[in-house]
Amino acid sequence: MSITRVAGISTVLALAPALWAHGGTYRGPGDTVPSQPGGGGGKTPSPSGPSTPGPSGPSTPGPSGPSTPGPSGPVTGPATGGPARGGPTTGRGMDIGEDLTKWEYWWEFNKDPYINLKRAIHTGGPATGSDDFFIGKGTKLDAENLLRPSQRDILTKVVPKLMDALKESKQRDITSSCLVALAKIGLEEEKALALMKERLPDGDQEVSETAALAMGIMASAKGVDDLIKIATDSPAGRELCKRPTGVNFRTRSFAAYGLGLVAYSTKDIELKTKVFEALKAILADDRMSQRDMRIAAINGMRLLRVEPSEGEKAMALYNSVLESLMGFYDSKKANEEQSQAHVPTAVAKLVGRELDTKGVYKKRFLEDLENNKKSDWIKQSCAMALGSMAKAEEEEYSKALQEYSKKGKDHQARYFSLISCGQIGGEKNRTFLIGQVEDAKKIEKAWAALALGIMNFNQRLADRNAEVDRAAGQVMADQLRKNKNSEVQAGLCVGLGLLGYTEGADDVLETLHKNLKEDSAAGYACLALGLMRHKPAKEEIRAIVEDSLRRPDRLKQAAIALGLLGDKTASDLLIKFLKESHRSLAAISAVANALGFIGDSRSLDPLTEMLFNKDLTDIARAFAAVALGIVADKEEYPWNSKIAVNINYRANTETLTSKDAGTGILDIL
């Protein structure tokens, strides 16, 4: 597997991160993938031995009490069309016994809007205590955006080099990384699309599917017709991919996600309709046994971003999309619960808090959350959907989520219910979450602290005059001083960071000092200080970055913290690290991630030099391309955050995210 699909979740816990090369980032669990084509809505094997101190009370299921569905057989492999495995591997991901209910998974999937790192880096974020510390408040982008690479630099220094590397290289890691980097940059549209189409027939399955996905990440309307041909496995699509007997289901799935990405980027209702019709046909195809395709079609629809107020055609499309999704959700087909579980979150994204005026969808999802006959996947997704749809004044939903979080059967749905209380907001949810931070057992404290931080973060985002919730901050800081569980401490730290409670900075620093050898806890403590914009911690965090090359979990969070604090001095050190080919793949991935996160225009020249330096390993060169794509990205957030945020990652398939090979779209940087 290639490095584009590498180590983002290497930041989660003491998981042994490992990486390949799509420039990748494994974010979440991979053991929820049932064998094809069956797999019902059963349960996942519960954790038998987490690798870090974890919950021991009733907050998570014990070894004999599974919590969510799990595999009944091996994931589809190369013999049936899976990706080739010729690239370097280092055993990334987590053991089957790892606890999949950890809060860190949710955070890694959902963190991008809360960190908003690019704006912090390019504006040099304000210091602790400033009224303007909160993202977007009082920034002067035009005046301060001096470190953002210019369009001219990207066009002259980056894009031509990536294209040259793509033309000359046949090596999987370099090829895949250059394809994705060009797509993220989005310039020289016709030339880039032509290079992507050239790689569709590649004999390496990973390169072929990456080329299809890159056409979607590019977000060019000019690629839509070809993506439809591929996704629907038409004769023209088979010809594009040179697959006369049929396009591989992975390539088709990636093309379906790509269609959603293109539709998301445009206001063209005709184009959105064209994309919807293709995805609808995939979802309705009874002949198709591939769960991956159905989940890709649902999440492609989730990205359509249709505003019914924009005219009759928009209204008609909006209604058609919801009708298609709910029709599939209501179908009685056997073994469809995993696919159907993606419908509530898709509907929630399309409807939001304002469009379900009669409460039709909210009431339905509330009923299903409370229905013990529904699969755990469905209940998890309904809990998540309500967090995106309900309003604080609609108390029945908050009450139900609070109740489920305390007494619900499925532990993951319980934890998602806590997050949803934070997303809904309101004084009653605030009081409830403060009580959970104070009184809940172990891991619930971390989830409740995260939810409380999210609540106040969103309040300040909506209201420039909203203040930091100091009462909540005091409770979290007090619990941080009392608690000895490093995972819970890490969650409390992130909650304090989201809250912006700078009075708790000393407590976070104390936690950092006590947990320097606990890489996850130390990393998240650094991140919390960055989220607070606590400038006095900059020197200490920089020293941690310099000392973390062999500790990639800690390195990435500390590097993000430096970016949030506006520190640029680590770039030279990170480039030096990246050039040292004897470093582990996990370390190289973390360094490339960090370079992308804290890099600026000054990193372009050394990275492009690395891309063509044949004295370096192929992996190091490929990760140079990854870093270039992150630095020069056309978007503020990573491209796949559109899919990752508020997705039920527990109802997973191999093309969504995969621990075993990093083969999902959420595993690509």
ChimeraX attribute file (.defattr): number of C-alpha atoms within 10 A of each C-alpha:
attribute: neighborCount
match mode: 1-to-1
recipient: residues
	/A:1	24
	/A:2	33
	/A:3	35
	/A:4	36
	/A:5	32
	/A:6	36
	/A:7	37
	/A:8	29
	/A:9	29
	/A:10	33
	/A:11	28
	/A:12	29
	/A:13	27
	/A:14	20
	/A:15	20
	/A:16	21
	/A:17	28
	/A:18	32
	/A:19	37
	/A:20	31
	/A:21	33
	/A:22	36
	/A:23	34
	/A:24	31
	/A:25	34
	/A:26	36
	/A:27	32
	/A:28	29
	/A:29	26
	/A:30	30
	/A:31	29
	/A:32	28
	/A:33	29
	/A:34	27
	/A:35	17
	/A:36	17
	/A:37	13
	/A:38	15
	/A:39	21
	/A:40	20
	/A:41	24
	/A:42	21
	/A:43	18
	/A:44	22
	/A:45	24
	/A:46	23
	/A:47	21
	/A:48	15
	/A:49	15
	/A:50	19
	/A:51	15
	/A:52	17
	/A:53	15
	/A:54	18
	/A:55	21
	/A:56	12
	/A:57	11
	/A:58	12
	/A:59	19
	/A:60	26
	/A:61	22
	/A:62	17
	/A:63	13
	/A:64	10
	/A:65	13
	/A:66	18
	/A:67	25
	/A:68	24
	/A:69	25
	/A:70	25
	/A:71	19
	/A:72	17
	/A:73	12
	/A:74	11
	/A:75	20
	/A:76	17
	/A:77	12
	/A:78	11
	/A:79	8
	/A:80	10
	/A:81	14
	/A:82	19
	/A:83	23
	/A:84	18
	/A:85	16
	/A:86	11
	/A:87	16
	/A:88	16
	/A:89	18
	/A:90	14
	/A:91	16
	/A:92	24
	/A:93	28
	/A:94	26
	/A:95	20
	/A:96	20
	/A:97	15
	/A:98	21
	/A:99	22
	/A:100	26
	/A:101	25
	/A:102	24
	/A:103	24
	/A:104	24
	/A:105	20
	/A:106	24
	/A:107	19
	/A:108	19
	/A:109	23
	/A:110	19
	/A:111	15
	/A:112	19
	/A:113	14
	/A:114	14
	/A:115	19
	/A:116	17
	/A:117	24
	/A:118	25
	/A:119	20
	/A:120	24
	/A:121	24
	/A:122	21
	/A:123	22
	/A:124	20
	/A:125	27
	/A:126	23
	/A:127	18
	/A:128	23
	/A:129	15
	/A:130	10
	/A:131	13
	/A:132	15
	/A:133	20
	/A:134	22
	/A:135	20
	/A:136	16
	/A:137	13
	/A:138	12
	/A:139	19
	/A:140	10
	/A:141	12
	/A:142	8
	/A:143	8
	/A:144	13
	/A:145	17
	/A:146	14
	/A:147	15
	/A:148	19
	/A:149	19
	/A:150	14
	/A:151	14
	/A:152	9
	/A:153	15
	/A:154	21
	/A:155	15
	/A:156	11
	/A:157	14
	/A:158	23
	/A:159	24
	/A:160	14
	/A:161	19
	/A:162	24
	/A:163	19
	/A:164	12
	/A:165	21
	/A:166	21
	/A:167	13
	/A:168	9
	/A:169	13
	/A:170	13
	/A:171	15
	/A:172	25
	/A:173	29
	/A:174	29
	/A:175	29
	/A:176	31
	/A:177	35
	/A:178	33
	/A:179	33
	/A:180	28
	/A:181	31
	/A:182	32
	/A:183	28
	/A:184	26
	/A:185	25
	/A:186	24
	/A:187	16
	/A:188	13
	/A:189	17
	/A:190	13
	/A:191	10
	/A:192	22
	/A:193	23
	/A:194	12
	/A:195	17
	/A:196	25
	/A:197	19
	/A:198	15
	/A:199	22
	/A:200	26
	/A:201	20
	/A:202	16
	/A:203	13
	/A:204	15
	/A:205	21
	/A:206	24
	/A:207	28
	/A:208	25
	/A:209	26
	/A:210	27
	/A:211	29
	/A:212	32
	/A:213	27
	/A:214	28
	/A:215	35
	/A:216	29
	/A:217	26
	/A:218	28
	/A:219	23
	/A:220	20
	/A:221	16
	/A:222	14
	/A:223	23
	/A:224	22
	/A:225	15
	/A:226	17
	/A:227	28
	/A:228	23
	/A:229	21
	/A:230	29
	/A:231	31
	/A:232	23
	/A:233	22
	/A:234	14
	/A:235	17
	/A:236	15
	/A:237	23
	/A:238	21
	/A:239	18
	/A:240	20
	/A:241	26
	/A:242	16
	/A:243	16
	/A:244	12
	/A:245	10
	/A:246	16
	/A:247	25
	/A:248	21
	/A:249	23
	/A:250	27
	/A:251	29
	/A:252	27
	/A:253	31
	/A:254	31
	/A:255	32
	/A:256	32
	/A:257	32
	/A:258	30
	/A:259	39
	/A:260	30
	/A:261	28
	/A:262	26
	/A:263	29
	/A:264	20
	/A:265	18
	/A:266	15
	/A:267	15
	/A:268	13
	/A:269	19
	/A:270	13
	/A:271	17
	/A:272	24
	/A:273	21
	/A:274	16
	/A:275	24
	/A:276	24
	/A:277	16
	/A:278	19
	/A:279	28
	/A:280	20
	/A:281	13
	/A:282	24
	/A:283	20
	/A:284	14
	/A:285	11
	/A:286	9
	/A:287	7
	/A:288	13
	/A:289	12
	/A:290	14
	/A:291	27
	/A:292	22
	/A:293	28
	/A:294	26
	/A:295	27
	/A:296	30
	/A:297	29
	/A:298	30
	/A:299	24
	/A:300	28
	/A:301	34
	/A:302	29
	/A:303	23
	/A:304	29
	/A:305	19
	/A:306	25
	/A:307	16
	/A:308	16
	/A:309	10
	/A:310	11
	/A:311	10
	/A:312	10
	/A:313	14
	/A:314	20
	/A:315	15
	/A:316	13
	/A:317	21
	/A:318	20
	/A:319	13
	/A:320	16
	/A:321	24
	/A:322	19
	/A:323	12
	/A:324	19
	/A:325	22
	/A:326	16
	/A:327	13
	/A:328	19
	/A:329	19
	/A:330	9
	/A:331	11
	/A:332	9
	/A:333	10
	/A:334	10
	/A:335	15
	/A:336	18
	/A:337	22
	/A:338	28
	/A:339	25
	/A:340	24
	/A:341	27
	/A:342	29
	/A:343	28
	/A:344	29
	/A:345	28
	/A:346	25
	/A:347	24
	/A:348	26
	/A:349	21
	/A:350	22
	/A:351	22
	/A:352	16
	/A:353	18
	/A:354	10
	/A:355	13
	/A:356	17
	/A:357	10
	/A:358	8
	/A:359	15
	/A:360	9
	/A:361	21
	/A:362	24
	/A:363	16
	/A:364	12
	/A:365	24
	/A:366	19
	/A:367	15
	/A:368	19
	/A:369	27
	/A:370	18
	/A:371	12
	/A:372	13
	/A:373	9
	/A:374	14
	/A:375	21
	/A:376	28
	/A:377	29
	/A:378	27
	/A:379	30
	/A:380	29
	/A:381	31
	/A:382	30
	/A:383	33
	/A:384	29
	/A:385	30
	/A:386	31
	/A:387	29
	/A:388	21
	/A:389	25
	/A:390	26
	/A:391	19
	/A:392	18
	/A:393	13
	/A:394	11
	/A:395	14
	/A:396	14
	/A:397	24
	/A:398	27
	/A:399	15
	/A:400	18
	/A:401	30
	/A:402	20
	/A:403	15
	/A:404	22
	/A:405	26
	/A:406	17
	/A:407	11
	/A:408	19
	/A:409	16
	/A:410	22
	/A:411	24
	/A:412	26
	/A:413	28
	/A:414	27
	/A:415	30
	/A:416	31
	/A:417	34
	/A:418	31
	/A:419	29
	/A:420	29
	/A:421	35
	/A:422	29
	/A:423	27
	/A:424	25
	/A:425	24
	/A:426	18
	/A:427	10
	/A:428	15
	/A:429	25
	/A:430	21
	/A:431	12
	/A:432	18
	/A:433	29
	/A:434	22
	/A:435	15
	/A:436	21
	/A:437	26
	/A:438	15
	/A:439	12
	/A:440	17
	/A:441	16
	/A:442	22
	/A:443	26
	/A:444	28
	/A:445	26
	/A:446	28
	/A:447	31
	/A:448	33
	/A:449	34
	/A:450	28
	/A:451	31
	/A:452	34
	/A:453	31
	/A:454	26
	/A:455	27
	/A:456	25
	/A:457	26
	/A:458	18
	/A:459	19
	/A:460	19
	/A:461	15
	/A:462	10
	/A:463	10
	/A:464	14
	/A:465	10
	/A:466	13
	/A:467	14
	/A:468	18
	/A:469	19
	/A:470	16
	/A:471	11
	/A:472	24
	/A:473	25
	/A:474	15
	/A:475	17
	/A:476	31
	/A:477	24
	/A:478	16
	/A:479	19
	/A:480	24
	/A:481	13
	/A:482	10
	/A:483	15
	/A:484	13
	/A:485	16
	/A:486	22
	/A:487	25
	/A:488	26
	/A:489	30
	/A:490	29
	/A:491	29
	/A:492	33
	/A:493	35
	/A:494	28
	/A:495	30
	/A:496	35
	/A:497	30
	/A:498	29
	/A:499	30
	/A:500	30
	/A:501	27
	/A:502	22
	/A:503	16
	/A:504	21
	/A:505	24
	/A:506	14
	/A:507	19
	/A:508	29
	/A:509	19
	/A:510	13
	/A:511	23
	/A:512	24
	/A:513	12
	/A:514	13
	/A:515	18
	/A:516	15
	/A:517	12
	/A:518	18
	/A:519	24
	/A:520	28
	/A:521	31
	/A:522	29
	/A:523	31
	/A:524	32
	/A:525	35
	/A:526	36
	/A:527	31
	/A:528	31
	/A:529	35
	/A:530	32
	/A:531	33
	/A:532	28
	/A:533	29
	/A:534	25
	/A:535	19
	/A:536	13
	/A:537	18
	/A:538	22
	/A:539	12
	/A:540	12
	/A:541	26
	/A:542	21
	/A:543	12
	/A:544	20
	/A:545	28
	/A:546	16
	/A:547	12
	/A:548	20
	/A:549	22
	/A:550	15
	/A:551	21
	/A:552	31
	/A:553	31
	/A:554	32
	/A:555	31
	/A:556	32
	/A:557	29
	/A:558	31
	/A:559	33
	/A:560	27
	/A:561	33
	/A:562	30
	/A:563	29
	/A:564	33
	/A:565	30
	/A:566	23
	/A:567	22
	/A:568	18
	/A:569	12
	/A:570	19
	/A:571	21
	/A:572	15
	/A:573	13
	/A:574	24
	/A:575	20
	/A:576	11
	/A:577	19
	/A:578	27
	/A:579	20
	/A:580	13
	/A:581	16
	/A:582	12
	/A:583	15
	/A:584	16
	/A:585	26
	/A:586	27
	/A:587	25
	/A:588	28
	/A:589	37
	/A:590	35
	/A:591	29
	/A:592	28
	/A:593	30
	/A:594	27
	/A:595	32
	/A:596	27
	/A:597	23
	/A:598	29
	/A:599	32
	/A:600	23
	/A:601	16
	/A:602	14
	/A:603	20
	/A:604	21
	/A:605	14
	/A:606	14
	/A:607	24
	/A:608	21
	/A:609	13
	/A:610	22
	/A:611	26
	/A:612	18
	/A:613	14
	/A:614	11
	/A:615	10
	/A:616	17
	/A:617	15
	/A:618	19
	/A:619	28
	/A:620	29
	/A:621	27
	/A:622	32
	/A:623	35
	/A:624	34
	/A:625	36
	/A:626	34
	/A:627	29
	/A:628	33
	/A:629	28
	/A:630	30
	/A:631	26
	/A:632	27
	/A:633	22
	/A:634	17
	/A:635	12
	/A:636	13
	/A:637	17
	/A:638	18
	/A:639	21
	/A:640	18
	/A:641	16
	/A:642	19
	/A:643	21
	/A:644	22
	/A:645	19
	/A:646	22
	/A:647	24
	/A:648	26
	/A:649	24
	/A:650	27
	/A:651	29
	/A:652	29
	/A:653	28
	/A:654	25
	/A:655	25
	/A:656	25
	/A:657	29
	/A:658	27
	/A:659	27
	/A:660	20
	/A:661	26
	/A:662	34
	/A:663	29
	/A:664	24
	/A:665	26
	/A:666	26
	/A:667	29
	/A:668	30
	/A:669	28
